[in-house]
Amino acid sequence: MTPQEKAQQLYRDAYMRWCYELSHDKNVSIAKNICEYICNEVLGDMGADRGYEFWTSVRDLLSKMTHKELMNQE
């Protein structure tokens, strides 16, 4: 699984499970915040392990990609 695929998976899961606000923008923000929290927790437990670069890439992609890009299920 690539960092982009993982970012998309985390975002879709967070968006579909926990985002029930009427505002689309607010839901996008909530989903991204949940994903960022998950990435930071994994990175905090991992330290300088070999997966550190992968999870850093996932976190960076989540902040850069749009809702439409993240929901793409190619």
The 8 nearest C-alpha neighbors of each residue, nearest first, counted from 0:
[[1, 4, 5, 2, 3, 53, 6, 8],
 [0, 2, 4, 3, 5, 53, 6, 57],
 [1, 3, 57, 5, 4, 56, 53, 6],
 [4, 2, 6, 1, 5, 7, 57, 60],
 [3, 5, 7, 1, 6, 2, 0, 8],
 [6, 4, 8, 2, 7, 3, 9, 1],
 [7, 5, 3, 57, 9, 4, 8, 61],
 [8, 6, 69, 4, 10, 5, 9, 11],
 [7, 9, 5, 11, 6, 10, 4, 12],
 [10, 8, 12, 6, 7, 11, 5, 13],
 [9, 11, 13, 7, 12, 8, 14, 30],
 [12, 10, 14, 8, 13, 9, 70, 15],
 [11, 13, 9, 15, 10, 14, 16, 8],
 [14, 12, 10, 30, 16, 11, 15, 17],
 [15, 13, 30, 11, 18, 12, 16, 17],
 [14, 16, 12, 13, 11, 17, 18, 10],
 [17, 15, 13, 14, 12, 18, 19, 11],
 [16, 18, 13, 14, 15, 19, 30, 29],
 [19, 17, 26, 14, 20, 16, 15, 29],
 [18, 20, 17, 21, 26, 16, 15, 14],
 [19, 21, 22, 18, 26, 25, 23, 24],
 [22, 20, 23, 19, 26, 25, 24, 18],
 [21, 23, 25, 20, 24, 26, 19, 27],
 [22, 24, 26, 25, 27, 21, 20, 28],
 [25, 23, 27, 26, 22, 28, 29, 21],
 [24, 26, 28, 22, 23, 27, 29, 20],
 [25, 27, 29, 23, 18, 28, 24, 20],
 [28, 26, 24, 30, 25, 29, 31, 23],
 [27, 29, 25, 31, 26, 30, 32, 24],
 [30, 28, 26, 32, 27, 31, 25, 33],
 [31, 29, 14, 33, 13, 27, 32, 28],
 [30, 32, 34, 28, 33, 29, 35, 27],
 [31, 33, 35, 29, 34, 30, 28, 36],
 [34, 32, 36, 30, 31, 35, 29, 37],
 [35, 33, 37, 31, 36, 32, 9, 38],
 [34, 36, 32, 38, 37, 33, 58, 31],
 [35, 37, 33, 39, 34, 38, 32, 40],
 [38, 36, 34, 40, 35, 39, 41, 33],
 [39, 37, 35, 41, 40, 36, 58, 42],
 [38, 40, 42, 36, 41, 37, 43, 35],
 [41, 39, 43, 37, 42, 38, 36, 44],
 [40, 42, 38, 44, 43, 39, 45, 37],
 [43, 41, 45, 39, 40, 44, 38, 46],
 [44, 42, 40, 41, 45, 46, 39, 38],
 [45, 43, 41, 42, 46, 40, 39, 48],
 [46, 44, 42, 43, 48, 41, 47, 51],
 [45, 47, 48, 43, 44, 42, 51, 41],
 [48, 46, 51, 45, 49, 50, 42, 52],
 [47, 49, 50, 51, 46, 45, 52, 42],
 [48, 50, 51, 47, 52, 53, 45, 46],
 [51, 49, 53, 48, 52, 54, 45, 47],
 [50, 52, 54, 53, 49, 48, 47, 55],
 [51, 53, 55, 50, 54, 56, 49, 48],
 [54, 52, 56, 50, 51, 55, 2, 57],
 [55, 53, 57, 56, 51, 52, 58, 38],
 [54, 56, 52, 58, 57, 53, 51, 59],
 [55, 57, 59, 53, 54, 58, 2, 60],
 [58, 56, 2, 54, 60, 6, 55, 59],
 [57, 59, 55, 61, 56, 60, 35, 38],
 [60, 58, 56, 62, 61, 57, 55, 63],
 [61, 59, 63, 57, 62, 58, 64, 56],
 [62, 60, 58, 59, 63, 64, 6, 57],
 [61, 63, 59, 60, 64, 58, 31, 35],
 [64, 62, 60, 61, 59, 65, 58, 68],
 [65, 63, 61, 60, 68, 62, 69, 66],
 [64, 66, 68, 67, 69, 63, 61, 62],
 [67, 65, 69, 68, 70, 27, 64, 10],
 [66, 68, 70, 65, 69, 71, 64, 72],
 [69, 67, 65, 71, 66, 70, 64, 7],
 [70, 68, 7, 66, 67, 71, 65, 64],
 [69, 71, 67, 68, 11, 66, 72, 7],
 [72, 70, 68, 69, 73, 67, 7, 66],
 [71, 73, 70, 7, 69, 8, 68, 4],
 [72, 71, 70, 4, 68, 7, 69, 8]]
